[in-house]
Structure formats: structure tokens, C-alpha cells
Amino acid sequence: MGAIAADVRRGALIVLEGLDRSGKSSQCSRLTSFLHTQGLSVEAWRFPDRSTPMGKMISSYLSSQMDLDDASIHLLFSANRWEKRALMEAKLRAGTTLVVDRYSYSGVAFSAAKGLDLDWCKAPEAGLPAPDLVLYLDISAEAAAERGGYGGERYEKVEFQKKVEQNFKSLQDSTWQNIDATQSIDTLESIIRGAALKVVNDCHSGRELSHMWPVEKSRESPH
């Protein structure tokens, strides 16, 4: 894709990532509401999108109602993002900012924690819209496990989450901002608001819409 012209006020793609129970969903909701008050066109998205046909299969898997091979479920998660790719790009180019609860990074971090090759996990994500900002809510697996509701889904186990945390750290690049998720909700919200407004302004000023990882470093085998 070419650069966005400077007079096109495209929306920003803002992703919140973190371990289970790190507070992502709550902060996504708060940020979306705040950006609305600033007069911006904004939508809250979430992956997996459990409303789609693929998403319904994922939901059954996550609630342990069905089992799938690790490589198969990884590709299903990726396909769930691809079925929203065209709509995502259209909304961004039309000026709508998207606040997304989990994205490709979660897909890779969780699948690699199960023993799949990290580069193989990244390959299906190549070509998806790349976030303009990734806000990583940083909390230890032990601290997250002490929060209410922990353990209700397949991956909410401390030792597994520790592996996920390591993978998240290996995926970080210049678009990431680490935020201490043990701070108060209001403090987190304030930090996130500031970072979000900055990147929205950058996108309004003509930042290019880029895409996820190139495929040349990928490997053929998931193991």
C-alpha cells in the first residue's frame, strides 16, 4: 500500500495486549468512550470476534467444549482476523479509529506458548493491518491470577501465562508502549488516553497505513 495523503484524516489502529485478566477489556471500553467525547469516530473491536462462523468455533474451543489440533486452532484464530481485514482497512481509511482488544500478537504469543514455532505462527498474520500503537498492560502471571474470574477459560493457568508473557516481550517493536497494569484503573486510563490522542493526531497528519510481518523469515513447519 502507498502512503496516505496528508489531507486524509485516517483513523488510528490502537491495540491493547496483555495477559488474561490484565485489564484490557475494561481499558478498551474506557478509551473508546473517551475518544467519543473528543468528537472522534471510534469503534471498539475484539479478537477473537466470536460473532462470526469461525468465531463461534473458537468460542467453543476456548470454553473447552471442543478440542482441535494446536496448529489448526492457530490458523482458525488467524482466519478470524482475516475475515475482518477488508472492513478494518475501510474504516481506518474512512477516518474511524479502531480500539482493539487483542490482535495478532496474542495469537502468536499463545500458540507459541503451546510449543509451536514462533516464526511459523507469525506467517499467517503477514499482510494484516499493522497497529499504529500497541498498549501492553504489563502484569505478572501470578498477579493476574489473583484477580476475580481467573481460571474460567482454557488458557488461564499461571505456568502457561508465564510462557505467553515471554513471547509477548519477544514480539515488541517501536509501536509498543509498556504500561504497569498494577496501577490504579484511573491512572492507567490517564496514561492510555495521552498515548492514544498522540497517535490519533499522527494518523490525522498522514502517517502511512502499514501491514504486519513479512513472510520471508517464516518456516514451513509449525514444530
N, C-alpha and C positions, 0 to 999 in steps of 0.2 A: 504493500500500500504506500502511496505517496504521502507527503506531508500535508497536514490540514492547513488550509489557507488561514491567514491571520485574522480575517474578518468573520470566520466561522466560530461561533462560541460553542464548541462541542462540550459535551458533558465529561465528567471525570469518572474513571473506573476505580473505586475505592474498595479494597478488600480487607476484611478483618479475619485474622487467623489466630490460632492458638489451640491449646489442648482442650479436651472436653471439660466443661464447667469453668472455663476461664473468663466468662462474662461476655462473649462475643455477641450473642443474640440480643442481650439487653442493650449493649452499646450501639449495635446496628440500628435498633429501634429509636434510641435517643438521638443518634446522629441524623437519621432520616427526618425526624420531627424538627430538629434544629434547622436543617438546611431548608426545609419548607418555610420556616419563619423568616428566612433570609430572601425569600422570593424566588428560590431556585426550583427548577423542575427536577425532581428526585424520586427515585423508587428504591425500595428495599427488596433485594433478591437473596435467595438462599440456595446453596447446593449441599446435598443433592436436592433437586426440585422433585418432591415426592408426588406432585400432581400429574406428572407425565406418565405414559405407559412404562417407560424404563424406571422412572422414579418410584412407581408402585412396587416393582420387583425389588429395588434397593431397600425400600422401607420394610418389606417382608424379611429381607436378609438381615438388616440391622436389628430388628426385633427378634431375631433368632427363630423365625417361623419357617425359614428355608435355608439350605446350605448350597453354596456354589464354590467352585474352584477359585483359589486366590487370584489367579491371572484373569479369569472370566469376570469376577466382580470388579476388578480394577478397570477393565475395559468397559464394563457397564457404567461405572461412575463417570468415566471419561465421555462416553457417548451421551450421558445425561447433560453434560456441559455443551457438547457439540450440538445437541438438538435445540439449544437456546442461543447459539453463536450468532446467527443472522439477525435475530431480534435484538440481541445485545449491541451489536455494532450499529444497527439502525438507530437505536435510541441514543447511543453516545453521539453519533454524528448529527442527530437532530437537536442535541443540546440537553439531553436528560442525563443527570448524574446518577450512577448506579452504586448503591451501598450494598456490598455482597458479603454475606455470612458464609465463609468457606469458599475455596476455589481450587484450582489445580494443585496448589501446594499441599493441601490436605490430602487430596487423592494420592499424591506421590508419597508423602510422609507416612501415611497409614499403611499403604501397600508395601512399601519398602520395610516397614517395621515387621511385616509378616515374613520377610526373607526374600522378597522379590528384588531383582536388580534395580538400583535407583535410576540408572540411565534408561533402562527398558521402560520403567514406569513413567518417565518424563516424555517419551516419544509420542504417545497418543495425544498429548496436550499441545504439541507444536502446531502453531497456526491460530490458536485461540487468542482473543484479545488479551494483551498484557495489562495488568493493573498499572495505574499511574501512581498508586500508593498502596502499600500493604502495611496495615497496622497490626503488629504482632503483640497480643496480650500475653505477656511473659509471666508464667506461674509454674512452680514445680508440680510434678505429678502428685506428690504427697499432699501439697496444699490444696490442689484441685479436688482430691479425693475426699477432703473434709467438708466440701460444700454439699448443700442439700441436693437430693435426687441422684447422686453419683451411683453408678453401677447398673442403671436401668437399661443400657444398651450394650451390644456385643463387645465394643472396644473399650469400655470404661473399666479398665484394670490397670493398676498402678505400674506394674512392670512393663506392660505393653506401651503405656503412655510415655514412659521414660524413653523408649526407643523412638517413638514419634517425635518427642522433643528434640532428640539428637538430629533427626532427619530435617526437621524444620530449620534448625540452625545451619545445616549444610546447604540449604536452598536459598538463604538470604542473599539479596543483592542491594544495589543502591536505592531501590524503590521502597525498601523496608524501613520501618521505624519501630524499634522495640519499646514497649511501654510496660512498666511494672504493674501487673494486674492485681497485686495485693493492696494497692492504694484504694482509697475510698471511691465509690461509684462516681461521686461528683467530681473528684479530682481527675479520674480517668476521662470523664466526659469533657472536661475543660481542655485537656491535652489533645484529645481526639478532634474536638471542634477546630482548634487552631491549625492542626495539621491538614484537616480536610479543606478548610477555607483557602489555605495556601495553594493546594494542588488544584482546586477548582479554578482559582484565578489563573494558574499556569495554563490550564487547558483552554480557558477562555482566550488566552493570549496567543494560542496557536500551537501548543505542544502536539507533536505528532502522535497519532494512534499507532502503537506498536503491537507486536504479536509475540506469543510465547516461544519457548525454547526451540532452537534449530534442531534438526534431526540427525545431523552428521555424527554426533557423539553417542548416539543410541546404539544399543546392542540388540542382536537378534533374539536372544533367549531371555526369558523372564527370570531364570535362576542363575 
